[in-house]
Amino acid sequence: MSWPRDDGRLERVRALMGDHGLDALVVRAPDNVLYLTNFWGMKGYDVCVFPREGEPTLVCLEPSAEDAERTAWTKEVRLFAGYHPSDPRPPLARARDLAREVAREYGTIGLELSLGTQSADRMVGEPTTFTAEWFTAFGEVEDATPLLAEARAIKTPQEIERMRLANEIAAAGMEHCRLVLEPGMSEAEIAAEWQGFVHGEGTGWEGRVELALGFSLVWSGPGIRTFTATTSRPVVEGEPTLFEIWVCADGYWCDHTKNLVAGELTSDYQALETGLLGVYEDALGFVVPGASLAELDRRVRAGIEALGFPGQPSHPVCHGVGARAHEPPYAHQAGAGEIAAGMVLAVEPGCYLEGGGGLRVEDNFLVTDAGAEKLSPFPDGIVRT
């Protein structure tokens, strides 16, 4: 969708570029291109050359010219061919050549040298990765990744508005699943119900979302565990069916873990729900500007240990969300940093039983001077169908 240029965001980036002594950024991770231009590419070949002074340039695949004209904030667009009859190289090589040509007029260049992960392009299924030639094409460069992480950690009002849309779509998908979940359905069947709703109803949501994509891991009863795939296991009556879910709405994300139960929840899970929600509420009370991210991690893990799950969970208990589902800052006891107003954080404590089963709760929270504001309208805990 076309959004007004977010000048607050761009001015923040340029101020940080001045602090870091950078004359221009050259970025091609789809989430960073989106962040700086509002253009969300189809194949991940596109590049933004973003100067500290002057207008940025979008280097764009030819078939996406109409999308760039409609959505990009920068009007300086250089097009390259996806297929060139006399150039057998892949499209990224032509994008690199154009970006290098544009960047020649600037002094100190920043590249994404330490980028650990990136968000997908709109095609999603075939990510386009960096080549060695990309990192040597611009001569002596600086690492722009810390700068971009710092800029992106504080969300502008427009970014928050866009993330609220993703949160609303995810919650509406859960309300749909609440109506259709039945014991005996497979995990994959109920996951497909949620994903189908997100893509089918979220695309065009309120006339404000051009493309909504849903991603999920769904486990039920003893199938609940970390870092495993959704399978054909059945939905278990009386035990949670856990939805680890992400929605991407035109490049902005939410990241939730929601739980449904068909039938009466067992007493063991009732006790686990009460205990874990206590840890969760304690963590949310700690999420205020100036609080230590390291202390948040220690606090959550100590609470989980007190419930009888030492050393858990194996996943982060808090991370940023924005133009990626998982982005800085991360809470880690061996790390540093403070919570700040304007961050959007996913808080996600979890407890997992040996051999399978367990519980996780997670939502996204906007950090304000008054504390943590929950962004999803769907309840936490285990919701009865």
N, C-alpha and C positions, 0 to 999 in steps of 0.2 A: 504494500500500500504506500501511497505518497504521504509522508509526514513532513510538517514544517521543519526547516533546518534547525537543529538543536544547537544554537550558538553557545549556550553555556557549556555543553560538552566539548565543543571544539576549542573554545577559549581555554578550558582547563588543560587540554592536551598541549596547546601551544605554550602555555605558561610552564608546564613541566619540561617541554622541549628546551625552553630557555634555560631552565635550571640545570639541565643535563648537557647543555652546549650542543644541541642537535639542530641542524639547519633544515633537515627533511627526514620524514619517515618513509620507508618503502615497505608496504605490508601486503601479504597475499593470503594469510589465513582468512577464511571466509567470515569469521566473526569479527576480526579486526577491520576488514574492508567494510562490513556492515556498520560497525561502530563509527567509522570516520566518514562514510558516504551515504548511508542508508540503502546501499545496493547489496542485495543478497543474491549472489551468483548461482547459476545452475550447475556448473561443473568445477568450480574452485580454481579456475585458471586466472581469474581476474586479479588485478593489482591496483593499489592506490598509492600514488606518490603524494605525500601530504607535507607541504612546506610550512615552516614556522611563520613565514610571511608570504602572502600571495595566495592564489587559488590552487586547490588540489587538482590532480589529474586522475581520472579513472581509466585504467587500461582494461578494455572489455572485449569479450568474445563477440564477434560480429552478429551471430543470431540473437544475442541478448541486447542489441542496440535499442530496441523499443522499450524493454524493461528499464534500461538505464535512463533513457529519456524521461520515462514516467516517474521513476522513484528516486534516482540519485540526486543528492544535493549539489554535486559538482557538475558544472556544465561543460567542463573541459574533458572530453571523452576521446580516447584514442582506441580505434578498433583494430583487432587482429583476426586473421582467418583461422577457423577451426581446421580446415583442410586447405593446403596451398599446393597448386599443381607442380611447382618447381622447388618446393621445400619439404623434404620428407620428414623433417623433425616433428616432434609432438607439439601441440599448441602452446604449451607452457614456454617453450623456447622462444616463440615469437612474442609472447607476452613479456618475457624477460628482456628481449632486445628493445622493445618499446619503452619499458620502464627504465632501463639503463639510459636510453636516449633522453628521456624527460629529466632524470635525476642528475645528469651531467652538469647542469647549471647550478647545482647546490654544493655547498662545502661538506660538512660532516653529516654523514648519512647514518640513520639507525635502521637495522634489520631485526627481524624476529629470530635472534640467534639461539635463544635458550627456550623456545616454545616447547612445552611438554605435551600439550594436547591442543586440539583446535575443534571448533564446532564444524559440523558438516555443511556442505552446500545444499541447495534445494533438491538435488538429485539423490543425496544421502547414501545410496547403496554402493557407490564407487568413489571413495575419497581420493582426491588428488594430492599427492604428497610432494614435498620439496626434493629437488635434486641437488647434487653437490655443486653443479654449475651455478645454481641460484646464489649460493653463499659467496662465490668468488667473483660475481659479475660486477660488483659495485666498488671494487677496490677496498681501501681501508675503511672499515665501518665500525660502529658501536652497536651494542646490544640494546634494542628498544623494548624488549619484553618487560623488564621491570617497570619502565615508564608507563607502558600501556596497562599493565596490571594495576598500577597505582591509580591511573586515571579512571579505569573501568570499575574500581572498587566502590566508588561513590556514584550513585545513580542520580540522574537528572529527573525532574518531574515527568518528562516525556518517556523516559525509560521505565519509570515506575508505572505509568499508565499502560504501557505496552505489556509489562509483566502481569499486571492485573488481568488483562485479557486472557493470557495463557492460563493463569490460575482459575479464572472463571470457567474456561473450557474444560480443564481437567476435572473440576468439581462437578460440572454437569455430566461428564462421562461417568463419574462415580455414582451420581444419582440414578443414571440409567442402569448401571450394573446392580445397584441396590434393588431395583425392581425385577431383574431377570435372573439373579443368582439362585441356583438350586443345587442341592446335594446331588452328586453324580455327574454334573457337568465336568468336563475336563478343564484343567487350568488354562489350556490353550483356547478353549471355547469362550471362557469368560474374558480372557485377555483380548480376544478378537472383538467381543462386544464393546469393550472400552475403546480399543483402537479404532474400530469402525465408526463409533460415535464421534470421536475426536476429529477424525479426518472428514467425515461426512457432514457433521453439524458445525464443527469448529471452523471449517473453511467457509468464509463468508459471515462469520460470527458478528452479529449486530452491524453488518455492513462495514466492519472495520478491520477484518482479517482476510487477507488474500489467500493464504495457505496455512493450514494448521496440520501438523504432523504429530502423531502420538507414538511413544515408545514405552514398552512395558516389560517388566518381569513379574509374573504372577505365580504365587505358590500357595498351596493350601495344606493346613495341618502339618503332618510330618514332612511335607515337601518344603517347608519354610527353612531356608538356609541362605547364606550369602554366596554370591558369585557362582550361581548355578542357573541353568536355563529353565524356562517354562516348559512343561512336558504335558503328556496326556494323563497325568495323575488326576484322580477325581477330586472335586470339591468335597471337603469333609464336613458333615453336619456337626455343629457344636464346637468347632475349632475355627480359628481365623483363616480367612483367605486374604493373603497379603498382596497388595498392589504396589509395587515399586514402579512409579510412573513419571514420565516426562512429557510435557507438551512444548512444542516449538511453534510459536505463532509469528510468522514473518520474521524469523530470526531471533526472537526473544523467548526465553525459556522459563518454565517452572519445573521444580523437582519435588515430588511428594512421595510419601509412603502412607497409604490408607488401608484400612482393614474392614472387611465385612465378615459377618457370621450368619450362616443359615441355621436357624433353630436356636436352642438355648445354649449359651456359652458354658463350657465346663467350669467347675469351681477352680481348677488349677489355673486356667487361663484368666478367670476373673481376678484371681490374686496377682497374677503377673501383670495384667493390665493396670491394676491399681498401683502397683509398685513402680512400673515403668513410667506411668503418667506423672507420678510424684517426682521422678528424676527429671522428666521433661519440663514440668512447670518450674522446678528449681532453676534449671538452665535458662529458661525464658526470663525469669526474674533477674538473672545475672546479665542478660543481653542489654546493656545500656552503654551510651558513649563513654569511652575511657576505660572500659573493662578490658582485662587482659585476655587475649585469645588463648594463650597457653593455660591460664587458670581455668578457663571455660572447659577445655579438654580434660584437665585433671579433675575438675568438679564432676563432670558427667561420668567419667570412668570410675571415680570413687563411688558414686551413687549406684552404678551398675554392679560394682563389686559387692556392695553392701546387700544387693538383692540375691547374691550367690552366683554371680557370673564374672569371676576375676579374669582380667585380661581382655575383656570384650568391650566393644565389638571390633571386628577386623577391618571395618571401614571407618572413614572419618566421621566424627560426630557433629561437625559444623564446617560449612564451606560457603563461598559466595555463589550467587546465581545471577545471570544476566544474559549476555549474548552467547554464553555457554551454559549448559546445565550444571557444570562443575567448573568453577573458576576461583581465583584468589579473591579474598583471603581464606586460608585454611587454619582451623584451630588445631594446634599440636603442642603437647606439653614441652617438647624440645625446641619449639619455635619461638617467635616473637610477634610483636604487633598488638595493636589495640582495636577494639570495636569502635566504629565512628558512625555518627548520624549520616544517613543516606545510603548505608550499606544495605543490601538485601542478602540475608543469610538463610541457608537451609540448616535446620537443627534436627538431628536424626539419631537419637539414642536407640540402641537395639540390644536384645538379649536372645541368645540362641541355645537351644537344647542339644546336648550330645546325641547324635544319631538323627537329628531332624526335628523341626518344630521351633517355635519361638515367636518373637514379636518385635516389631520396629514401629515407631511413630515418627512422622516427619512432616513439616510444613515449611513454607517460606515466610520470612519475617522482615519487614522494613524496620530498620533501626531509626527511632526518632528520639528527640530529647526526653520524651515521656516514657520510653521503653520500646518493647518489641510489638509491632503491629502485624497481626496475622493476615496474610494475603488471600488465603483460600477460604471460601465459605463452607467447605465440607468439614464435618467434625473430625477431631482427632480421636484416638482410642479405637475401640472395636465397635463398629456400627451394626446394629441389628437390622436384618432385612425384613 
